[in-house]
C-alpha cells in the first residue's frame, strides 16, 4: 500500500538511509534534505531546494514535473527512473557525473547549472532548454537534441553525425564544438 504525502514541507531531514517503500509525494517541498535513494518513490509537482542528492539512485521512481533548485546532485543516476511523464527542471544545480543514459527527458530545463562529465547517451532531450550551463566533458552519443537551444551554454562537444540536432540552436562562435572530430581550424 502506498502512503500519500500532499502539500507537505520537509526541512533538514536526512533520508539517506531510510527506505520509504512506495511512498507518493504530491506538491511537496523538500528543503536542505539529504537523499541517496528515491527508488520506488513517486513525486508529482515537487520542489527540492538546497538539497544534497549526491550518488542518488532512482530505480522505479516516478518524477513528474519535479524541480531542483540550488541542489547538489553529484553522480546522480536517473537511468532507472520510469520514463512515463518524466519531466525535470534544474536551476543553479551541480550535476557533475550525472547519468541520463537512455532517458526520455524531453521538455526538461537546465538553468545556470554545472554539468561536468554527465552522460546523455541515447537520451531524448528534445524541446529541453540549457540556459547558461557549463557542459564540460559531458557525453552526447546518439542523443536527440532537436530544437534544444544551446546559445547561452558552453564547453559542450557535440558530434552532429551521431546526434540528432535538427533545429537546435548554437552560436556561430561555438561551431568548433560541433566540428571538433574533423580537426579543422575555424578562425
Backbone as numpy.savetxt, mean C-alpha at the origin, in Angstrom:
# Nx Ny Nz CAx CAy CAz Cx Cy Cz
-18.03 -17.48 15.39 -18.88 -16.30 15.39 -17.99 -15.07 15.39
-18.31 -14.13 14.55 -17.47 -12.94 14.52 -18.05 -11.85 15.41
-17.14 -11.11 16.04 -17.52 -10.00 16.92 -17.44 -8.72 16.11
-18.43 -7.85 16.27 -18.46 -6.59 15.55 -18.13 -5.44 16.50
-17.17 -4.61 16.05 -16.85 -3.38 16.78 -17.18 -2.25 15.83
-18.05 -1.35 16.25 -18.53 -0.30 15.38 -18.28 1.06 16.01
-17.69 1.97 15.22 -17.45 3.35 15.63 -16.67 3.46 16.94
-15.73 2.60 17.13 -14.89 2.66 18.34 -13.61 3.41 18.05
-13.05 4.03 19.09 -11.74 4.65 19.01 -10.83 3.89 19.95
-9.79 3.29 19.38 -8.85 2.50 20.17 -7.51 3.22 20.16
-6.96 3.51 21.35 -5.72 4.29 21.45 -4.70 3.55 22.31
-3.43 3.70 21.90 -2.29 3.20 22.68 -2.43 1.73 23.07
-2.88 0.91 22.16 -3.07 -0.51 22.43 -2.02 -1.31 21.67
-1.43 -2.29 22.35 -0.47 -3.19 21.71 -1.20 -4.49 21.38
-1.49 -4.66 20.10 -2.19 -5.85 19.65 -1.24 -6.79 18.90
0.05 -6.69 19.19 1.02 -7.48 18.45 0.99 -8.96 18.79
0.61 -9.30 20.00 0.61 -10.72 20.37 -0.80 -11.28 20.53
-1.78 -10.44 20.37 -3.17 -10.85 20.59 -3.73 -11.47 19.32
-4.43 -12.58 19.45 -5.09 -13.22 18.32 -6.58 -12.92 18.42
-7.07 -12.12 17.51 -8.49 -11.76 17.50 -9.16 -12.48 16.33
-9.55 -13.71 16.56 -10.13 -14.51 15.49 -11.47 -13.94 15.04
-11.57 -13.65 13.77 -12.81 -13.27 13.12 -13.51 -12.04 13.69
-12.76 -11.07 14.10 -13.38 -9.82 14.55 -13.59 -8.91 13.35
-14.60 -8.07 13.44 -14.92 -7.13 12.37 -14.97 -5.73 12.97
-14.29 -4.80 12.31 -14.24 -3.42 12.75 -14.84 -2.53 11.67
-15.90 -1.81 12.00 -16.54 -0.89 11.06 -16.44 0.53 11.61
-15.97 1.44 10.76 -15.88 2.86 11.13 -15.11 3.08 12.43
-14.04 2.33 12.62 -13.23 2.47 13.84 -11.98 3.28 13.54
-11.44 3.90 14.58 -10.19 4.62 14.46 -9.20 4.06 15.48
-8.01 3.72 14.95 -6.93 3.20 15.78 -5.85 4.27 15.83
-5.44 4.63 17.03 -4.44 5.68 17.20 -3.31 5.18 18.10
-2.07 5.31 17.60 -0.87 4.93 18.35 -0.93 3.48 18.83
-1.46 2.62 18.00 -1.56 1.19 18.33 -0.44 0.43 17.63
-0.15 -0.77 18.12 0.86 -1.65 17.52 0.16 -2.92 17.05
0.39 -3.25 15.78 -0.18 -4.46 15.19 0.94 -5.23 14.49
0.90 -6.53 14.51 1.77 -7.34 13.66 0.98 -8.37 12.87
-0.29 -8.57 13.22 -1.08 -9.59 12.54 -2.53 -9.14 12.44
-2.99 -8.95 11.22 -4.40 -8.62 10.98 -5.13 -9.81 10.37
-4.51 -11.00 10.42 -5.08 -12.18 9.79 -6.48 -12.47 10.33
-7.37 -12.81 9.41 -8.76 -13.18 9.69 -9.60 -12.04 10.26
-9.08 -10.82 10.22 -9.84 -9.67 10.71 -10.44 -8.91 9.52
-11.52 -8.22 9.78 -12.20 -7.45 8.75 -12.27 -5.99 9.17
-11.89 -5.08 8.25 -11.90 -3.64 8.52 -12.66 -2.95 7.40
-13.69 -2.20 7.77 -14.48 -1.45 6.80 -14.51 0.01 7.24
-14.06 0.89 6.35 -14.05 2.34 6.63 -13.32 2.66 7.93
-12.14 2.11 8.11 -11.35 2.33 9.34 -10.13 3.21 9.04
-9.70 3.92 10.08 -8.49 4.75 10.00 -7.48 4.27 11.03
-6.22 4.20 10.58 -5.09 3.92 11.47 -4.25 5.19 11.51
-4.02 5.74 12.68 -3.26 6.99 12.81 -2.07 6.77 13.74
-0.88 7.10 13.20 0.35 7.02 13.98 0.52 5.63 14.62
0.21 4.60 13.86 0.32 3.22 14.34 1.59 2.57 13.80
2.06 1.54 14.49 3.19 0.74 14.05 2.64 -0.61 13.59
2.72 -0.84 12.29 2.25 -2.10 11.70 3.42 -2.79 11.00
4.60 -2.68 11.56 5.80 -3.27 10.96 5.71 -4.78 10.94
6.20 -5.37 9.84 6.19 -6.81 9.62 4.78 -7.40 9.73
3.82 -6.62 9.34 2.42 -7.00 9.43 2.09 -8.16 8.50
1.31 -9.09 9.01 0.73 -10.18 8.21 -0.75 -9.89 8.09
-1.31 -10.15 6.93 -2.72 -9.85 6.70 -3.43 -11.02 6.02
-3.09 -12.23 6.37 -3.67 -13.42 5.75 -5.17 -13.46 5.99
-5.92 -13.61 4.91 -7.38 -13.68 4.95 -8.03 -12.46 5.61
-7.36 -11.34 5.58 -7.96 -10.12 6.14 -8.75 -9.41 5.04
-9.78 -8.70 5.46 -10.60 -7.90 4.55 -10.37 -6.43 4.90
-9.97 -5.65 3.89 -9.67 -4.24 4.11 -10.41 -3.43 3.05
-11.51 -2.83 3.43 -12.30 -2.04 2.50 -12.30 -0.59 2.95
-11.78 0.27 2.10 -11.67 1.69 2.38 -10.97 1.93 3.72
-9.76 1.42 3.82 -8.95 1.56 5.03 -7.85 2.58 4.76
-7.68 3.51 5.70 -6.69 4.57 5.55 -5.65 4.50 6.66
-4.40 4.77 6.26 -3.27 4.79 7.19 -2.64 6.18 7.12
-2.55 6.85 8.27 -1.97 8.19 8.34 -0.79 8.16 9.30
0.36 8.63 8.84 1.56 8.74 9.67 1.92 7.40 10.33
1.74 6.33 9.59 2.00 4.99 10.13 3.33 4.44 9.64
3.88 3.55 10.43 5.10 2.83 10.09 4.68 1.42 9.70
4.93 1.06 8.43 4.51 -0.22 7.90 5.69 -0.96 7.26
6.81 -1.03 7.96 8.01 -1.68 7.43 7.75 -3.17 7.23
8.08 -3.68 6.04 7.94 -5.11 5.79 6.51 -5.60 5.75
5.58 -4.70 5.61 4.17 -5.05 5.55 3.93 -6.04 4.44
3.12 -7.07 4.69 2.84 -8.07 3.66 1.33 -8.21 3.48
0.83 -7.59 2.40 -0.59 -7.68 2.10 -0.91 -8.78 1.09
0.08 -9.58 0.70 -0.17 -10.56 -0.34 -1.20 -11.62 0.05
-1.44 -11.82 1.34 -2.44 -12.79 1.78 -3.81 -12.19 2.02
-3.95 -10.88 1.87 -5.24 -10.22 2.10 -6.23 -10.59 1.00
-7.50 -10.59 1.33 -8.55 -10.91 0.36 -8.70 -9.76 -0.61
-8.69 -10.07 -1.92 -8.74 -9.04 -2.95 -10.08 -8.32 -3.05
-11.16 -8.98 -2.73 -12.49 -8.41 -2.95 -12.62 -7.05 -2.26
-12.87 -6.03 -3.04 -13.10 -4.66 -2.57 -11.92 -4.09 -1.76
-10.73 -4.64 -1.97 -9.54 -4.16 -1.26 -9.24 -2.74 -1.73
-9.31 -1.79 -0.81 -9.03 -0.39 -1.13 -8.25 0.21 0.03
-7.05 0.72 -0.29 -6.14 1.21 0.73 -5.73 2.64 0.44
-5.53 3.41 1.50 -5.07 4.79 1.37 -3.95 5.01 2.38
-2.84 5.54 1.90 -1.68 5.79 2.75 -1.29 7.25 2.64
-1.09 7.89 3.78 -0.64 9.28 3.77 0.43 9.47 4.84
1.59 10.02 4.41 2.73 10.26 5.31 3.17 8.98 6.01
3.21 7.90 5.27 3.57 6.60 5.84 4.94 6.13 5.33
5.55 5.24 6.10 6.78 4.57 5.69 6.39 3.14 5.33
6.59 2.78 4.05 6.21 1.47 3.53 7.42 0.71 2.98
8.58 0.91 3.59 9.78 0.23 3.12 9.60 -1.29 3.21
10.06 -1.98 2.17 10.02 -3.45 2.09 8.59 -4.01 2.13
7.60 -3.20 1.79 6.21 -3.68 1.76 6.01 -4.58 0.55
5.09 -5.52 0.68 4.78 -6.42 -0.44 3.30 -6.34 -0.79
3.07 -5.94 -2.04 1.72 -5.92 -2.62 1.68 -6.92 -3.78
2.50 -7.92 -3.71 2.65 -8.94 -4.74 1.29 -9.55 -5.11
0.94 -9.42 -6.39 -0.28 -10.01 -6.94 -1.58 -9.44 -6.33
-1.53 -8.25 -5.78 -2.72 -7.67 -5.16 -3.45 -6.75 -6.12
-4.75 -6.79 -6.04 -5.59 -5.88 -6.82 -5.92 -4.71 -5.90
-5.11 -3.67 -5.98 -5.30 -2.49 -5.13 -5.54 -1.25 -5.99
-6.30 -1.45 -7.07 -6.62 -0.31 -7.92 -7.46 0.69 -7.13
-7.37 1.92 -7.54 -8.04 3.05 -6.89 -7.53 3.32 -5.48
-6.35 2.83 -5.17 -5.74 3.12 -3.88 -4.91 4.40 -4.00
-4.56 4.98 -2.87 -3.79 6.21 -2.93 -2.59 6.16 -1.97
-1.51 6.74 -2.44 -0.27 6.87 -1.69 0.12 8.34 -1.76
0.18 9.00 -0.61 0.49 10.43 -0.60 1.59 10.71 0.42
2.65 11.38 -0.05 3.79 11.75 0.80 4.36 10.54 1.55
4.52 9.45 0.83 5.01 8.21 1.46 6.43 7.88 1.01
7.15 7.26 1.92 8.46 6.69 1.61 8.21 5.20 1.37
8.48 4.76 0.11 8.17 3.39 -0.30 9.44 2.79 -0.91
10.44 2.55 -0.11 11.71 2.00 -0.60 11.64 0.47 -0.61
12.19 -0.11 -1.68 12.33 -1.56 -1.80 11.00 -2.32 -1.67
9.92 -1.70 -2.07 8.62 -2.37 -2.02 8.45 -3.27 -3.25
7.55 -4.24 -3.13 7.31 -5.20 -4.21 5.88 -5.04 -4.72
5.77 -4.59 -5.98 4.48 -4.45 -6.64 4.35 -5.44 -7.81
5.06 -6.56 -7.75 5.04 -7.56 -8.82 3.62 -8.06 -9.07
3.19 -8.00 -10.30 1.88 -8.47 -10.76 0.72 -7.83 -10.01
0.93 -6.67 -9.42 -0.16 -5.96 -8.74 -0.97 -5.16 -9.75
-2.22 -4.93 -9.42 -3.07 -4.05 -10.22 -3.19 -2.73 -9.48
-2.47 -1.73 -9.96 -2.47 -0.39 -9.37 -3.29 0.59 -10.21
-4.02 0.09 -11.19 -4.74 0.98 -12.10 -5.62 1.96 -11.34
-5.64 3.16 -11.82 -6.42 4.27 -11.26 -6.00 4.64 -9.84
-4.83 4.19 -9.42 -4.31 4.59 -8.10 -3.55 5.90 -8.25
-3.23 6.51 -7.13 -2.46 7.75 -7.16 -1.22 7.62 -6.29
-0.13 8.16 -6.80 1.14 8.26 -6.07 1.49 9.74 -6.07
1.23 10.42 -4.98 1.47 11.86 -4.88 2.67 12.09 -3.97
3.72 12.67 -4.55 4.93 13.01 -3.79 5.49 11.82 -3.01
5.65 10.69 -3.68 6.18 9.48 -3.04 7.60 9.21 -3.51
8.40 8.65 -2.63 9.76 8.23 -2.95 9.73 6.71 -3.12
9.92 6.25 -4.35 9.80 4.83 -4.70 11.16 4.17 -4.95
12.18 4.60 -4.24 13.54 4.10 -4.43 13.59 2.57 -4.36
14.15 1.96 -5.41 14.38 0.51 -5.48 13.11 -0.33 -5.36
11.95 0.26 -5.58 10.72 -0.53 -5.56 10.59 -1.29 -6.87
10.04 -2.50 -6.78 9.98 -3.41 -7.92 8.60 -3.38 -8.56
8.59 -3.06 -9.85 7.38 -3.12 -10.67 7.67 -4.12 -11.77
7.01 -5.26 -11.73 7.22 -6.31 -12.73 5.87 -6.91 -13.08
5.49 -6.75 -14.35 4.19 -7.23 -14.82 3.06 -6.58 -13.99
3.23 -5.29 -13.74 2.31 -4.53 -12.90 1.40 -3.68 -13.79
0.13 -3.62 -13.44 -0.82 -2.77 -14.16 -0.83 -1.40 -13.51
-0.27 -0.41 -14.22 -0.21 0.96 -13.72 -0.96 1.91 -14.65
-1.95 1.39 -15.34 -2.70 2.24 -16.28 -3.38 3.38 -15.53
-3.27 4.54 -16.09 -3.83 5.82 -15.61 -3.27 6.29 -14.27
-2.18 5.70 -13.79 -1.55 6.16 -12.55 -0.76 7.44 -12.84
-0.84 8.39 -11.96 -0.12 9.66 -12.11 1.13 9.63 -11.23
2.30 9.59 -11.89 3.58 9.59 -11.18 4.27 10.95 -11.26
3.59 11.98 -11.71 4.27 13.25 -11.99 4.90 13.92 -10.78
4.42 13.64 -9.59 5.03 14.28 -8.42 5.88 13.30 -7.60
6.01 12.07 -8.08 6.80 11.07 -7.36 8.19 10.94 -7.96
9.08 10.24 -7.25 10.47 10.19 -7.68 11.12 8.84 -7.37
12.29 8.66 -7.95 13.16 7.50 -7.72 12.55 6.17 -8.13
11.65 6.19 -9.08 11.08 4.94 -9.57 11.83 4.48 -10.81
11.88 3.17 -11.01 12.40 2.55 -12.23 11.31 1.63 -12.74
10.75 1.98 -13.90 9.63 1.23 -14.44 9.95 0.86 -15.88
9.86 -0.41 -16.19 10.12 -0.90 -17.54 8.79 -1.01 -18.29
8.56 -0.14 -19.29 7.30 -0.18 -20.04 7.11 -1.46 -20.84
8.19 -2.20 -21.07 8.07 -3.44 -21.84 7.46 -4.57 -21.04
7.51 -4.51 -19.73 6.96 -5.60 -18.91 5.85 -5.12 -17.98
5.49 -3.85 -18.06 4.43 -3.29 -17.21 3.42 -2.57 -18.10
2.17 -2.54 -17.66 1.13 -1.80 -18.37 1.12 -0.37 -17.83
1.58 0.57 -18.66 1.59 1.98 -18.24 0.70 2.82 -19.15
-0.29 2.19 -19.76 -1.19 2.90 -20.66 -1.86 4.07 -19.93
-1.72 5.25 -20.50 -2.28 6.50 -19.99 -1.76 6.89 -18.61
-0.68 6.26 -18.17 -0.02 6.71 -16.93 0.68 8.04 -17.24
0.84 8.87 -16.22 1.44 10.19 -16.42 2.81 10.25 -15.74
3.78 10.80 -16.51 5.15 10.97 -16.02 5.63 12.34 -16.47
6.56 12.91 -15.73 7.19 14.15 -16.15 8.23 13.84 -17.22
8.45 14.76 -18.11 9.45 14.57 -19.16 10.83 14.30 -18.54
11.14 14.96 -17.43 12.44 14.77 -16.79 12.62 13.36 -16.23
11.55 12.59 -16.13 11.64 11.23 -15.59 11.69 10.16 -16.68
11.81 10.55 -17.94 11.86 9.57 -19.02 13.00 8.56 -18.84
14.09 9.01 -18.30 15.22 8.09 -18.08 14.83 6.95 -17.14
13.90 7.21 -16.22 13.45 6.16 -15.30 12.60 5.09 -16.00
12.12 5.41 -17.20 11.35 4.45 -17.99 12.22 3.73 -19.02
13.36 4.30 -19.31 14.23 3.74 -20.36 15.56 3.24 -19.81
15.66 3.07 -18.51 16.93 2.71 -17.87 17.54 1.43 -18.41
16.76 0.44 -18.75 17.32 -0.84 -19.19 17.96 -0.77 -20.57
17.70 0.30 -21.31 18.27 0.46 -22.64 19.62 1.15 -22.62
20.05 1.60 -21.44 21.36 2.24 -21.26 21.59 3.38 -22.25
20.54 4.17 -22.46 20.70 5.34 -23.33 20.91 6.57 -22.46
21.44 7.61 -23.09 21.71 8.85 -22.37 20.71 9.89 -22.85
19.98 10.45 -21.92 19.02 11.50 -22.25 19.55 12.80 -21.64
19.71 13.80 -22.48 20.22 15.09 -21.99 19.19 16.17 -22.13
